[in-house]
Amino acid sequence: MNKEIKNQNAEDMNLIDIGHLILRQYLFMVIIFLAATSIAFAYAITRPTTWQSSVSLLIGEKINFFTTTELIENIENIKYKYSNIADISNIKNTQIIQITTKQNSREMAIEKINSVKNNIILNQTKLLEENKLQFIDLLHSANYEKTNKAELLRLLSKASTASPTKQITEVTIAEQPYGGVFLKIFSIGMLLGLMLSLLLAVIKDNLSRRGK
């Protein structure tokens, strides 16, 4: 019980000390805080305008002999392949991916998003064609006379469910003043300014006390 009271008293003393410190160094802290936030503001407003482009694709399904559905390519693989040139996200519990790029001009944004989109669709088309050829080879290698008709119909039914990857939304372009990061940079500047002002106030206060 006594230990808890001592801890509480120590916490109260710390808060009182901090309060006294702020009162003594209030003007100094305000100057440091304003200086830091001014630097952050100046840096934020000099960020160039960027253009964000985005489009959504529906990833197709390939012929699969063992499960009901299987995507032509795993979405995580697609994300990894294009991670250096675009931001790709998956709409939860769907086969839809959203591709997003950010460029310094509207023309570049349009060109980049179309390039990535077309590259993905083309690659998916090639993978689906390869899958269909494998399926055809399997049918040719089968002994039709000995193959159960029901099993053959099942395989053909699965083949009919195969679908290509396709674009499902129009390309959208959005202008982002200050690179779309003004609030982020300014907020970080304010937080750092607050921390820096408190730290320098403690140092200044200690030096002032030692000088007395």
N, C-alpha and C positions, 0 to 999 in steps of 0.2 A: 504493500500500500504506500509506504513512504517512498519507495523507488519510483512508483508511478507519479507521485506528487512532484518529486524532484525532476523527472523527465518533462512533466507539464510546465513546471516553472522555467526549465531551461529553454523549452520551445517558446514560451511567452517572452523571455528575455531576448531570444534571437529575433523575434518579430519586432520587439521594441527597438533593438539595436538597428535593425534594417530601416525601421521608420525614421529614427533619428538621423541615420546616414542619408536617407533620401531628402530629409528636410535641410540638412547641412549642404548637400551637393546638388540641390534641385536644379539650379540654373545651369550648372556644368553638365548635368545629365541631359537636360533639354537641348543644349547646344550640340552635344555628341549625337543624340538621337536624331535631331533635325539634319545634321550633317550626313549621317549614314543613310537616312531615308531619301535625302536629296540626291545623293550619289546613285542610289538604286533607281529613283525616278528618272534621272537623266539617262541612265543606262537603258532602262526599259523603253523610253520613248524613242531611242535611236535604233531600236531593233527594226529591221526592214519588214515591210508588208510581205506576207507569204500567201500562197494560194493552196488551199486544201481540196483535193479531188477525191471522190469516192464512188464506188460502184459495187453492186452485190451480184454474186454468182450462185447458182444452184449446182452443187457438185453432183454429177451423174452417178448411176449405179452400173456395175459391171455384172456379167454373167457369173453366178456363183453356184457351185453344185452341192454345197453343204449347208449354207445358211440362207435365210430368206432374202436378205439384202446385204450388199457390201459396196462401199463407195469405190469408185474407180481408183482413187488415191486417198490415203489417210490425210485428214485435214492438217494434222500436226506436221506431216511431211511437207505439205504445201507451205505452211507457215515458215518452216525452216529454210526451204529452198529460196524463198523470196524475202527473207528477213532483212537483207542488206539494202533492198530497194523499195520496200513497201511494208506497211503495217497491215497485217491480215488478222482479222478476228472472226470467231465462229459464233453465229447466233445460237444460243443455248438450245440443245435438244432438237436441232434442225440440221439439214445438209447445206445450209446457206452460209457463205462466207462474205465478209465485207472487206474490200480492199481500199486502203487509204494511202495517199501519198501527199507530200507537202513540198512545194517548189516555190521559187522566187518570182515566177511570172505565171500568168493565166495560161499562156500558150504551152509552157513547159509542163504545167500541171495536167493539162488535157493530154498532151503527148505521152507523158509518163504513165498515167492511169490506163490509157488505151494500150500502151505497149505491154504493161504487166497483165492486163486482162486478156488480151489476145494470146499472149504467150502461155498463160495458164490453160485457156480453152484449147489451144492447139496441142499442147502436151497431153491434156486429158483425152482428146480425140485419138491421138496416137496410141495411148494406153488402152483405150476401149477397142480399137481396131485389132490390136495384138491379142486382146482377150477373146474377141470373136473368132480370130483365126485359130486360137487354141481350142475353142469349143468345136469348131468345124473339124479340126484334126481328130478330136476325140470321137466325134460321130463317125468319121470315116474309118477309124480304127476299130469301131465296135462291129460285132457280128450281128447284123440286123435280124437275121432269121432266129437267132437265139436270144435277142434282146426282148425283154418283156415290153409289150406295147404301152402299158401304163407308165413304165419307167421312161420310155422314149418320149411320151407325151409330157412327162414331168420336166425332162431336160429342155424340151422345146418351149414349154411354158416359162421356164426360167430365162431362156434366151430372149423371150419377148418382153421381159421386164427391164432389160438393159436400156439405159437412157444416157444421152450425152450431157456433158456439163454445158450450161447455158447462162447467158446474162439475163437477169430478171428485173433489173432497175436501170434507169437512165443514169449516165454519168452526171454527178453533181459537182459544182465548183463553188467554193466559198472563200471569200476574201477574208484574211485574218490580219487586221492592223497590228503593228508591233509584233509580228510573228506569232500572235495568239498567246503570248506569254507575259503580257503586261502585268496582270494581277498577280501571277505567280512570282515574278521578279520583285514587284513592289512589296508583296507580303513578306517574302524572305528578307528583303532589305529592312523592313520595319522590325521584324523579329531579331535580326542581327544587331540592328541599331539599339534595341532595348537591352539586349544582353551586353553589348559593348559598353553602353553608357553606364550600366550597373558595375561592370568589371572595372572600368577606368575610374569610376567614382570611388570604389573601395580602395584602389591603389592611391589615388590622390588624397583621400581622407587619411589613410595610414601615414603617408609622407608628411602631410600637414601636422599630424599629431606628434610625429617623431621630431619635427623641427621646432616644436614648442619646448 
